[in-house]
Amino acid sequence: MATSRPAGPAQTGTAGRRGDGGGGKGMALAVIAACQLMVVLDITIVNIALPDIQSALDFSTTGLSWVVNAYTLAFGGLLLLGGRVGDILGRRRVFSYGVLLFAFASLLGGLAQTSGWLLAARALQGAGGAIASPTALALITTTFTEGPERNRAFGVFSAVSAAGGAIGVLAGGMLVEWLDWRWIFFVNVPIGLAIAFIAPRRLAESERHPGHFDLSGALTSTLGMASLVYGFIRAAQDGWRDPLTLTAFGTAVVLLTAFVVVERRSPQPITPLWMFGDRNRAATYGIALNLAAAIFGVFFFLTLFVQDVLDYSPLRAGVAFLPVSALIVVGAGLASQLLPRFGPKPHLVAGALLTTAGLVWLTQVEPDSGYAGSILGPMLVFALGMGLQFICLTLMAVSRVAPREAGAASGLLNATQQVGGSLGLSILVTVFSTAGRDRAEEVVPRFLAEATASERAAFATTGRLPPPWNDEILTAGISTAFTAAAVFTAIGALIALLAIQVRASDLDNFKGRGSPPAGPPARP
């Protein structure tokens, strides 16, 4: 029989300093959720602006993926270190500094004059997000008691994440169409400054836990993943036998192997490997990795399709994505209500199967496909599946984790998602480019046979086909990328079906009747 958890520091992680900062738990949650809104808004707002950024700064389609990957790689690679910094120096303080760095980097991004400048600003944004995001999630873990109270808090957090996606695509469309793509970055500045101003007044500071920063682990993981992603993107541009492609993959193997060695030997690693000892938690990370790999690629390619093939304006494209966010909120709400009764497995299996079904449906897209007939339906199925999984993954990742490890646990989940997104996008871009080149070998001869002299001359000068012909190539690549994304979510479904266990103790935890949180095993 599960024993009730005693109240006190072990439960809150603040050692008697749990004060609410004068504003109550509701206001504390509002500040934390506002930070998540800013981070999520930034990802979706950039997606809508990608075609304009591509034209303004002369990115190729494969190079354009670095506008997303420069952010997510820095974010994912440094999240674990960011969570550890919050545990050691105090989460409220680190949270505020991370938000300020994010706002400063956003200002630099808006002022970018070259592609390199923009990518550097995006990487700095990722560093700021890596500092703020895990501390935000850890603050929820240590502020709200495990059980219905924490379930509701995470439900709000997940709903805000979905709302951030909706606000991002809509605001991005309005800003790009009415002002300029640079304003998608400038908009973060006042939001970040407001959060940094309010946080010290509404959030209680956490207890500091003595320790050191695992810089070796942070560097080897970040550089290793960057090298791996670069290898896939390089392969998309120059082929698998290109010397730099092979060098990138070899470097990634060396660095990531070194990362594992460093973490095994470190007394206080940024990646607490003992957390993978819990079967459900390890499966959670695997599902999150594959889901993120699909999500990042899907929204990247859908954005290109609706603007470049369907010829939607940025604003119309933003409106087109609003139903997705609504269904994510619905899915998250259902999971939040039913999780204590049925546990996470049914939601994870059903959610993964729905996302896979939506992606398989999207593979049928054609150059003449309409939004209502071919895009909206599969997007809604995909979105509902996402919503069912989000809150379950978050709660399982931090369930039964000791307060002193909350930053590391939340950072590990976030890092898994961001790294999975970067890696998935790079793989899907490679698939997209390969399929596009294959279709181009069929399309170009037909174009040259039917084109006028002026059209052939323009093609010889620019290397670009007119829209009807280019749409066929672009759609072939996008459809094939959706097929690869469906493989990712199918793997997630298999993990949920075969690895996740329904345990009475987990149900007790979700109901708030669990035993005290576990910690790392004692070292010999």
JOMO-V804173 format. One record per backbone hydrogen bond with DSSP energy under -0.5 kcal/mol. CO is the residue of the C=O (numbers start at 0). NH is the residue of the N-H. If there is no record, write none. Layout:
BEGIN
{{CO:NH} {CO:NH}}
END
This chain:
BEGIN
{{7:10} {7:11} {8:12} {12:206} {13:16} {19:22} {22:26} {23:27} {24:28} {25:29} {26:30} {27:31} {28:32} {29:33} {30:34} {31:35} {32:36} {33:37} {34:38} {35:39} {36:40} {37:41} {38:42} {39:43} {40:44} {41:45} {42:46} {43:47} {44:48} {45:49} {46:49} {48:52} {49:53} {50:54} {51:55} {52:56} {53:57} {53:58} {59:63} {60:64} {61:64} {62:65} {63:66} {63:67} {64:67} {64:68} {65:69} {67:71} {68:72} {69:73} {70:74} {71:75} {72:76} {73:77} {74:78} {75:79} {77:81} {78:82} {79:83} {80:84} {81:85} {82:86} {83:87} {84:88} {85:89} {86:208} {89:93} {90:94} {91:95} {92:96} {93:97} {94:98} {95:99} {96:100} {97:101} {98:102} {99:103} {100:104} {101:105} {102:106} {103:107} {104:108} {105:109} {106:110} {108:111} {113:117} {114:118} {115:119} {116:120} {117:121} {118:122} {119:123} {120:124} {121:125} {122:126} {123:127} {124:128} {125:129} {126:130} {127:131} {128:132} {130:134} {131:135} {132:136} {133:137} {134:138} {135:139} {136:140} {137:141} {138:142} {139:143} {144:149} {146:150} {147:151} {148:152} {149:153} {150:154} {151:155} {152:156} {153:157} {154:158} {155:159} {156:160} {157:161} {158:162} {159:163} {160:164} {161:165} {162:166} {163:167} {164:168} {165:169} {166:170} {167:171} {168:172} {169:173} {170:174} {171:175} {172:176} {173:177} {174:178} {174:179} {179:182} {180:183} {181:184} {181:185} {182:186} {184:187} {185:188} {185:189} {186:190} {187:191} {188:192} {189:193} {190:194} {191:195} {192:196} {193:197} {194:198} {195:199} {197:200} {197:201} {198:201} {198:202} {207:209} {211:213} {212:214} {213:217} {214:218} {215:219} {216:220} {217:221} {218:222} {219:223} {220:224} {221:225} {222:226} {223:227} {224:228} {225:229} {226:230} {227:231} {228:232} {229:233} {230:234} {231:235} {232:236} {233:237} {234:238} {238:241} {241:245} {242:246} {243:247} {244:248} {245:249} {246:250} {247:251} {248:252} {249:253} {250:254} {251:255} {252:256} {253:257} {254:258} {255:259} {256:260} {257:261} {258:262} {259:263} {260:264} {261:265} {265:268} {269:271} {270:272} {271:274} {272:275} {273:276} {274:277} {276:278} {277:281} {278:282} {279:283} {280:284} {281:285} {282:286} {283:287} {284:288} {285:289} {286:290} {287:291} {288:292} {289:293} {290:294} {291:295} {292:296} {293:297} {294:298} {295:299} {296:300} {297:301} {298:302} {299:303} {300:304} {301:305} {302:306} {303:307} {303:308} {304:308} {304:309} {305:311} {312:316} {313:317} {314:318} {315:319} {316:320} {317:320} {318:321} {320:323} {320:324} {321:325} {322:326} {323:327} {324:328} {325:329} {326:330} {327:331} {328:332} {329:333} {330:334} {331:335} {332:336} {333:337} {334:338} {337:340} {337:341} {338:342} {342:346} {343:347} {344:348} {345:349} {346:350} {347:351} {348:352} {349:353} {350:354} {351:355} {352:356} {353:357} {354:358} {355:359} {356:360} {357:361} {358:362} {360:363} {361:364} {365:368} {369:373} {369:374} {370:374} {370:375} {374:378} {375:379} {376:380} {377:381} {378:382} {379:383} {380:384} {381:385} {382:386} {383:387} {384:388} {385:388} {385:389} {386:390} {388:392} {389:393} {390:394} {391:395} {392:396} {393:397} {394:398} {397:400} {399:517} {401:404} {402:405} {404:408} {405:409} {406:410} {407:411} {408:412} {409:413} {410:414} {411:415} {412:416} {413:417} {414:418} {415:419} {416:420} {417:421} {418:422} {419:423} {420:424} {421:425} {422:426} {423:427} {424:428} {425:429} {426:430} {427:431} {428:432} {429:433} {430:434} {431:435} {432:436} {433:437} {434:438} {435:439} {436:440} {437:441} {438:441} {438:442} {439:443} {441:445} {442:446} {443:447} {444:448} {445:449} {446:450} {451:455} {452:456} {453:457} {454:458} {455:459} {456:460} {457:461} {458:462} {465:468} {465:469} {466:470} {467:471} {468:472} {469:473} {470:474} {471:475} {472:476} {473:477} {474:478} {475:479} {476:480} {477:481} {478:482} {479:483} {480:484} {481:485} {482:486} {483:487} {484:488} {485:489} {486:490} {487:491} {488:492} {489:493} {490:494} {491:495} {492:496} {493:497} {494:498} {494:499} {500:502} {502:506} {503:507} {504:508} {505:509} {506:510} {507:512} {507:513} {508:511} {517:401}}
END
